Amino acid sequence: ALLIPSSAAYVVAEMVARGVFDMATCQLCVDDAENAIVAKLQKKPDELDQTITNWEKLLADIRLIVVPDPDMASVIATRDKYLGVMRHKADIPVLAAALKMDPTPHVILSGNRDHFNDAVADRCGIKICSCQEFIEFISEAS
């Protein structure tokens, strides 16, 4: 949403900013996004400064709810139950955080559909889709 204004992620962020949906994530995801921004633009200081300003505005506009990172016991339990279908242990804490949210999220949005795949969705009972898939899903539902 931040770096590609014509992207599906941008459209989803705009809907969230307008109050159509709420968006929540864990601190791990915020840190990952911020590290990616810095890594991508570290050799372009002027762009980095503006992008950080835009990031802060985006977070405020979407009223991002940041939930605590999961505890180790939750991560281990999630790993034991989902690693066979998720296949990437670095994403297990993110799934564990989503599973601990109260209320349980209706949808998990992920650009990494190889790891956050339909088998994971079937096992946890939460719809998982990319931003593009989410837009298509809500378009079909209305």
C-alpha positions in Angstrom: 0.0 0.0 0.0 2.8 2.3 0.9 5.1 1.8 -2.1 2.6 0.9 -4.8 -0.4 3.3 -4.8 -2.3 1.3 -7.5 -2.0 -2.0 -5.6 -4.7 -4.1 -4.1 -3.0 -3.5 -0.7 -3.6 0.2 -1.2 -7.3 -0.3 -2.0 -7.6 -2.4 1.2 -5.8 0.3 3.2 -8.2 2.9 1.8 -11.2 0.8 2.8 -9.8 0.4 6.3 -9.0 4.2 6.5 -12.6 4.9 5.6 -13.8 2.7 8.5 -15.2 -0.2 6.3 -13.0 -2.7 8.2 -10.6 -2.8 11.1 -7.1 -4.0 10.7 -4.9 -5.6 13.4 -1.5 -7.2 13.4 1.2 -8.0 15.8 4.4 -6.1 16.5 6.4 -8.6 14.6 4.7 -7.7 11.4 5.1 -3.9 12.0 8.8 -4.5 12.7 9.1 -6.6 9.6 7.4 -3.9 7.4 9.6 -1.2 8.9 12.8 -3.2 8.3 11.7 -3.8 4.7 11.1 -0.1 4.1 14.5 0.8 5.5 16.3 -2.0 3.5 14.6 -1.0 0.3 15.3 2.7 0.6 18.4 2.9 2.7 20.5 4.2 -0.3 17.9 6.8 -1.1 17.7 9.0 2.1 15.3 11.6 0.6 12.9 8.9 -0.4 13.4 7.1 2.9 12.5 10.2 4.9 9.3 10.8 2.9 8.4 7.1 3.0 8.7 7.0 6.8 6.5 10.1 7.0 4.0 8.4 4.7 4.2 5.1 6.8 3.4 7.0 10.0 0.4 8.7 8.3 -0.8 5.4 6.9 -0.7 3.8 10.4 -2.7 6.7 11.8 -5.2 6.7 8.9 -5.9 3.0 9.2 -6.0 3.1 13.0 -3.9 -0.1 13.0 -4.5 -2.2 16.1 -1.2 -3.7 17.2 -1.7 -6.7 19.4 1.1 -8.2 21.6 3.4 -10.7 20.0 2.5 -14.3 21.1 4.2 -15.9 24.1 6.6 -18.9 23.5 4.0 -21.5 24.6 1.6 -20.2 21.9 4.2 -20.2 19.2 5.3 -23.8 20.1 1.7 -25.0 20.1 1.0 -23.3 16.8 4.2 -24.7 15.3 3.2 -28.2 16.4 -0.2 -27.9 14.9 0.5 -26.0 11.7 4.1 -26.4 10.5 3.2 -29.4 8.4 0.8 -27.2 6.3 2.5 -23.8 6.6 6.0 -25.1 5.9 7.8 -22.0 7.2 8.6 -21.6 10.8 9.3 -17.8 10.6 5.6 -17.2 9.9 4.4 -19.4 12.9 4.5 -16.5 15.4 2.3 -14.4 13.1 -0.3 -17.1 12.9 -0.1 -17.7 16.6 -0.8 -14.0 17.2 -3.8 -14.1 14.9 -5.1 -17.2 16.6 -4.9 -15.5 20.0 -6.8 -12.4 18.9 -10.1 -11.8 20.6 -12.3 -11.7 18.8 -10.9 -14.1 16.3 -10.2 -12.3 13.0 -12.6 -13.0 10.1 -9.7 -12.9 7.5 -6.0 -13.1 7.6 -4.4 -11.0 4.8 -1.1 -12.2 3.5 0.9 -11.7 0.3 2.7 -14.9 1.1 0.0 -17.4 0.0 2.6 -20.2 -0.3 2.9 -20.2 3.5 -0.4 -18.8 4.5 -2.2 -21.2 2.2 -5.7 -22.8 2.0 -4.5 -25.8 4.1 -3.7 -23.5 7.0 -7.0 -21.7 6.5 -8.9 -25.0 6.6 -7.1 -26.1 9.7 -7.5 -22.9 11.7 -11.0 -22.0 10.4 -10.0 -18.4 9.4 -10.2 -17.3 5.7 -6.8 -16.5 4.4 -6.3 -14.5 1.2 -4.1 -11.9 -0.5 -5.3 -8.4 -0.8 -6.4 -9.0 -4.4 -8.3 -12.2 -3.3 -9.9 -10.2 -0.5 -11.2 -7.6 -2.9 -12.6 -10.3 -5.1 -14.2 -12.0 -2.2 -16.0 -8.9 -0.9 -17.0 -8.0 -4.4 -18.6 -11.4 -4.9 -20.3 -11.2 -1.4 -22.0 -7.9 -2.2 
